[in-house]
Amino acid sequence: MGLLAPGDPLVLEALTGGVSSDIFRADLPRGSICIKRALPKLKVEADWRAPIERNRYEVEWMRVAGAIAPDAVPAILGEDAAANFFAMAYLDPADHPVWKFQLRDGIVDGATAREVGRRLGSIHANTAGRSELAQRFATDHIFFPIRLEPYLEATARAHPEAACALEQLVRVTASTKLALVHGDVSPKNILVGPRGPIFIDAECAWYGDPAFDLAFCLNHLLLKCLWRPRWWPVYMQCFTTLFETYLAGVTWEPRAEIEARVAHLLPGLFLARIDGKSPVEYVTDDRDREKVRRVARPLLLQPVERLAAVRDAWRADIARW
């Protein structure tokens, strides 16, 4: 990648936190950078595989998103497509904390949720209806095995009573081609930098349904109520702030239509993080898993059209704890 001259010293340190890639901090004479390589088999208990060329699409997503919102992505420094490596700016955790860890520790800032919604909506709005991007990111062969199958199809196998609803979510999501999707908008993949939230880990990049990104992120705010129950009211405030801000920026289709698709997807993803191939690591109590199931299953069988209705169903269950 031309980032190191012959004879230059190099120190590599493996970074933790991901399951789909090897990630290193590389200390070069010019300073530290981050190196990433996609893995063919993800580091989870289930047999979960995905094409390694997703590295290339992650780089391309960052380039496209960076042209729209420069402060929202790390700078790309180099790429070795043949070896499935790329290099990007290293963002020091001291001033770029992971949003997931802030939420865990009770640092629940509505301004961060608002800006996540605004930046995500801006990326979707500025990539909607662009046929050249649809061709560049025709990554159904990646998105299906790394997102739709392990989350929704695997959950359908675990819940035969909701299988028809979950399989319908797969069909609708797979066939909706509207904007450039990140695919993994999770608090663990959002850094809270001095200039606002930064999206990382876009290896699920796909031209498809932007509803997936919003539902994926909102799902984690619901789940955090199980991780740190004492802060559930502020998690729910962030949930509302994020989706209202995002929907206010929707220009490519009627807001009611995308909100309905998000409201349908959300209980499927909620259930998937308990009974799919990638359960969240902090929900370990069977009683907590059952809380998710008793809210998610009725919403799958009798879908609602508004996100406030999903929020209120979860809030009503919390009141029983």
C-alpha positions as CSV (number, residue, x, y, z in Angstrom):
1,M,0.0,0.0,0.0
2,G,3.1,2.2,0.0
3,L,2.7,3.1,3.6
4,L,6.0,1.7,4.8
5,A,9.5,2.1,3.3
6,P,12.0,-0.8,3.2
7,G,13.8,-0.9,6.5
8,D,11.3,1.3,8.4
9,P,10.4,0.0,11.9
10,L,7.0,-1.5,12.3
11,V,5.0,-2.5,15.4
12,L,1.7,-4.3,15.0
13,E,-0.8,-4.7,17.9
14,A,-3.9,-6.8,17.5
15,L,-7.1,-4.9,18.4
16,T,-10.1,-6.7,20.0
17,G,-13.8,-6.3,19.7
18,G,-14.7,-7.6,16.3
19,V,-15.8,-11.1,15.2
20,S,-15.6,-10.7,11.4
21,S,-12.1,-9.3,10.8
22,D,-8.5,-9.2,12.0
23,I,-7.8,-5.6,13.0
24,F,-4.4,-4.2,14.0
25,R,-2.9,-0.9,15.1
26,A,0.3,-0.4,13.1
27,D,2.8,2.0,14.5
28,L,4.8,3.5,11.7
29,P,7.5,6.2,11.7
30,R,4.8,8.7,10.5
31,G,2.4,7.7,13.3
32,S,-0.2,5.0,14.0
33,I,-2.7,3.7,11.5
34,C,-5.3,0.9,11.5
35,I,-5.1,-2.2,9.3
36,K,-8.1,-4.4,8.6
37,R,-8.5,-7.8,6.9
38,A,-11.8,-9.6,6.5
39,L,-12.1,-13.2,7.7
40,P,-13.8,-16.0,5.7
41,K,-15.3,-17.5,8.9
42,L,-16.6,-15.2,11.6
43,K,-15.3,-15.7,15.2
44,V,-18.6,-16.9,16.7
45,E,-19.8,-20.3,17.9
46,A,-22.1,-20.9,14.9
47,D,-20.7,-21.8,11.5
48,W,-21.0,-18.3,9.9
49,R,-19.1,-17.6,6.7
50,A,-19.1,-14.7,4.3
51,P,-17.1,-13.7,1.2
52,I,-13.9,-11.9,2.1
53,E,-14.2,-9.4,-0.8
54,R,-16.5,-7.4,1.5
55,N,-13.3,-5.6,2.5
56,R,-13.5,-3.8,-0.9
57,Y,-17.1,-2.7,-0.4
58,E,-16.3,-1.4,3.1
59,V,-13.6,0.8,1.6
60,E,-16.0,2.0,-1.1
61,W,-18.8,2.7,1.5
62,M,-16.4,4.9,3.5
63,R,-15.3,6.8,0.4
64,V,-18.9,7.4,-0.7
65,A,-20.1,8.3,2.9
66,G,-17.0,10.5,3.4
67,A,-17.8,12.6,0.4
68,I,-21.3,13.2,1.9
69,A,-20.3,13.6,5.6
70,P,-16.5,13.9,5.9
71,D,-16.6,13.9,9.7
72,A,-18.7,10.7,9.9
73,V,-16.0,8.2,8.7
74,P,-12.3,7.4,9.2
75,A,-10.0,8.5,6.4
76,I,-8.9,5.7,4.0
77,L,-5.1,5.6,3.7
78,G,-4.5,2.7,1.4
79,E,-5.9,-0.6,0.0
80,D,-4.5,-3.9,-1.1
81,A,-7.6,-5.5,-2.7
82,A,-5.7,-8.6,-3.8
83,A,-4.8,-9.4,-0.2
84,N,-8.1,-8.1,1.2
85,F,-6.4,-5.6,3.4
86,F,-6.9,-1.9,3.8
87,A,-5.6,0.9,6.0
88,M,-7.4,3.8,7.6
89,A,-6.8,6.5,10.2
90,Y,-6.3,5.2,13.7
91,L,-8.7,7.0,16.0
92,D,-7.4,7.1,19.6
93,P,-10.0,5.7,22.1
94,A,-9.0,8.5,24.5
95,D,-10.9,11.0,22.4
96,H,-13.0,8.7,20.3
97,P,-14.8,6.5,22.8
98,V,-17.1,3.7,21.5
99,W,-20.7,4.6,21.9
100,K,-21.5,1.2,23.2
101,F,-19.2,1.7,26.1
102,Q,-20.7,5.1,26.9
103,L,-24.2,3.6,26.9
104,R,-23.0,0.8,29.2
105,D,-21.5,3.3,31.6
106,G,-24.5,5.6,31.8
107,I,-23.2,8.3,29.5
108,V,-26.4,8.5,27.5
109,D,-26.4,11.7,25.5
110,G,-29.4,12.6,23.4
111,A,-27.2,14.8,21.2
112,T,-25.2,11.8,20.1
113,A,-28.4,9.9,19.2
114,R,-29.7,12.9,17.3
115,E,-26.5,13.2,15.3
116,V,-26.4,9.5,14.5
117,G,-29.9,9.8,13.1
118,R,-29.0,13.0,11.2
119,R,-25.8,11.6,9.6
120,L,-27.3,8.3,8.8
121,G,-30.3,9.9,7.2
122,S,-28.0,12.3,5.2
123,I,-26.0,9.4,3.8
124,H,-29.2,7.6,2.8
125,A,-30.8,10.7,1.3
126,N,-27.7,11.5,-0.8
127,T,-27.3,8.0,-2.2
128,A,-31.0,7.3,-2.8
129,G,-32.0,6.7,-6.4
130,R,-28.4,6.6,-7.8
131,S,-28.2,3.8,-10.3
132,E,-24.4,3.9,-10.5
133,L,-24.2,3.1,-6.7
134,A,-26.7,0.4,-7.1
135,Q,-24.4,-1.2,-9.6
136,R,-21.2,-0.7,-7.5
137,F,-22.8,-2.1,-4.4
138,A,-24.7,-5.0,-5.9
139,T,-23.6,-7.1,-2.9
140,D,-26.6,-9.4,-2.2
141,H,-24.2,-12.3,-2.2
142,I,-22.5,-10.7,0.8
143,F,-25.5,-9.1,2.6
144,F,-27.6,-12.3,2.6
145,P,-25.0,-14.6,4.3
146,I,-23.8,-12.0,6.8
147,R,-27.1,-10.3,7.6
148,L,-30.4,-11.8,6.4
149,E,-29.5,-15.5,6.9
150,P,-27.8,-15.4,10.3
151,Y,-30.3,-12.9,11.8
152,L,-33.8,-13.5,10.3
153,E,-33.6,-16.9,8.6
154,A,-31.8,-18.5,11.6
155,T,-34.4,-17.0,13.9
156,A,-37.2,-18.4,11.7
157,R,-35.8,-21.9,12.2
158,A,-35.7,-21.3,16.0
159,H,-39.3,-20.0,16.0
160,P,-41.5,-21.9,13.7
161,E,-44.6,-20.0,14.9
162,A,-43.1,-16.8,13.6
163,A,-41.3,-18.3,10.5
164,C,-43.7,-16.9,7.9
165,A,-43.4,-13.4,9.3
166,L,-39.6,-13.6,9.5
167,E,-39.3,-15.0,6.0
168,Q,-41.5,-12.2,4.7
169,L,-39.1,-9.7,6.3
170,V,-36.3,-11.4,4.3
171,R,-38.2,-11.1,1.1
172,V,-39.2,-7.5,1.5
173,T,-35.7,-6.4,2.7
174,A,-33.9,-8.3,0.0
175,S,-36.1,-6.8,-2.8
176,T,-36.1,-3.2,-1.7
177,K,-33.3,-1.2,-3.5
178,L,-33.4,2.4,-2.5
179,A,-30.1,3.7,-1.0
180,L,-26.6,2.8,0.2
181,V,-26.8,0.7,3.4
182,H,-24.0,0.4,6.0
183,G,-25.5,-2.9,7.3
184,D,-24.0,-2.8,10.8
185,V,-25.0,0.5,12.4
186,S,-24.5,-0.7,16.0
187,P,-23.2,1.3,19.0
188,K,-20.1,-0.9,18.9
189,N,-19.4,0.5,15.4
190,I,-20.0,4.2,16.3
191,L,-17.2,6.2,17.8
192,V,-18.1,9.5,19.6
193,G,-15.5,11.9,18.3
194,P,-14.8,15.6,18.9
195,R,-16.7,16.4,15.7
196,G,-19.6,14.0,16.3
197,P,-20.3,10.3,15.7
198,I,-18.1,8.3,13.3
199,F,-19.3,5.1,11.6
200,I,-16.9,2.2,11.2
201,D,-17.1,-1.5,10.1
202,A,-19.1,-1.1,6.9
203,E,-18.2,-4.5,5.6
204,C,-21.9,-5.3,5.1
205,A,-22.3,-2.4,2.7
206,W,-25.1,-3.0,0.2
207,Y,-27.4,-1.0,-2.0
208,G,-30.8,-1.9,-0.6
209,D,-33.3,-1.0,2.1
210,P,-32.2,1.9,4.3
211,A,-34.8,0.7,6.8
212,F,-32.4,-2.0,7.8
213,D,-29.8,0.5,9.1
214,L,-32.3,2.4,11.2
215,A,-33.9,-0.8,12.6
216,F,-30.4,-2.3,13.3
217,C,-29.3,0.7,15.4
218,L,-32.6,1.2,17.2
219,N,-32.6,-2.5,18.2
220,H,-29.5,-2.0,20.3
221,L,-31.1,0.8,22.3
222,L,-33.9,-1.6,23.2
223,L,-31.4,-4.3,24.2
224,K,-29.4,-1.9,26.4
225,C,-32.4,-1.8,28.8
226,L,-31.6,-5.4,29.7
227,W,-27.9,-4.7,30.1
228,R,-28.3,-1.6,32.4
229,P,-31.9,-1.6,33.5
230,R,-31.5,1.5,35.8
231,W,-30.9,3.7,32.7
232,W,-33.8,2.4,30.6
233,P,-35.7,5.7,30.5
234,V,-32.8,7.5,28.9
235,Y,-32.2,4.7,26.5
236,M,-35.8,5.0,25.4
237,Q,-35.4,8.8,25.1
238,C,-32.4,8.2,22.8
239,F,-34.5,5.7,20.8
240,T,-37.2,8.3,20.2
241,T,-34.7,11.1,19.4
242,L,-32.8,8.9,16.9
243,F,-35.8,7.7,14.9
244,E,-37.6,11.1,14.9
245,T,-34.4,12.9,13.7
246,Y,-33.8,10.3,11.0
247,L,-37.4,10.3,9.7
248,A,-37.4,14.1,9.6
249,G,-34.6,13.8,6.9
250,V,-36.3,11.2,4.7
251,T,-36.9,12.7,1.3
252,W,-36.6,9.7,-1.1
253,E,-40.0,8.1,-0.2
254,P,-43.0,8.8,2.1
255,R,-41.9,8.8,5.7
256,A,-44.8,6.5,6.7
257,E,-43.6,3.8,4.3
258,I,-40.0,3.5,5.6
259,E,-41.2,3.9,9.2
260,A,-43.6,0.9,8.7
261,R,-40.7,-1.2,7.2
262,V,-38.5,-0.3,10.2
263,A,-41.3,-1.1,12.7
264,H,-41.8,-4.5,11.0
265,L,-38.1,-5.3,10.9
266,L,-37.3,-4.2,14.5
267,P,-39.0,-7.1,16.4
268,G,-37.4,-9.6,14.0
269,L,-33.9,-8.2,14.7
270,F,-34.8,-7.9,18.4
271,L,-35.6,-11.6,18.6
272,A,-32.6,-12.4,16.4
273,R,-30.1,-11.0,18.9
274,I,-31.5,-13.6,21.4
275,D,-32.1,-16.7,19.2
276,G,-30.2,-16.0,15.9
277,K,-26.6,-16.9,15.1
278,S,-25.2,-13.7,16.7
279,P,-26.8,-13.3,20.2
280,V,-25.7,-10.2,22.1
281,E,-23.1,-11.2,24.7
282,Y,-24.6,-9.3,27.6
283,V,-28.0,-11.0,27.6
284,T,-27.2,-14.2,29.4
285,D,-30.1,-14.7,31.8
286,D,-33.0,-16.9,30.5
287,R,-35.5,-14.5,32.1
288,D,-34.1,-11.7,30.1
289,R,-34.2,-13.7,26.9
290,E,-37.9,-14.5,27.6
291,K,-38.6,-10.7,28.1
292,V,-37.4,-10.2,24.5
293,R,-39.4,-13.1,23.2
294,R,-42.7,-12.1,24.8
295,V,-42.5,-8.6,23.2
296,A,-41.0,-9.6,19.8
297,R,-43.3,-12.5,18.9
298,P,-46.6,-10.7,19.1
299,L,-45.2,-7.8,17.1
300,L,-44.1,-10.2,14.4
301,L,-47.4,-11.9,14.3
302,Q,-49.4,-8.7,14.4
303,P,-47.1,-6.0,12.9
304,V,-47.5,-2.3,13.8
305,E,-46.8,0.6,11.5
306,R,-45.3,3.1,13.9
307,L,-42.0,3.0,15.8
308,A,-43.7,4.6,18.8
309,A,-45.8,1.4,19.1
310,V,-42.8,-0.8,19.2
311,R,-41.2,1.4,21.8
312,D,-44.4,1.5,23.9
313,A,-44.7,-2.3,23.8
314,W,-41.2,-2.7,25.2
315,R,-41.8,0.1,27.7
316,A,-45.0,-1.7,29.0
317,D,-43.0,-4.9,29.5
318,I,-40.3,-3.1,31.4
319,A,-43.0,-1.8,33.8
320,R,-43.6,-5.5,34.8
321,W,-40.0,-6.2,35.8
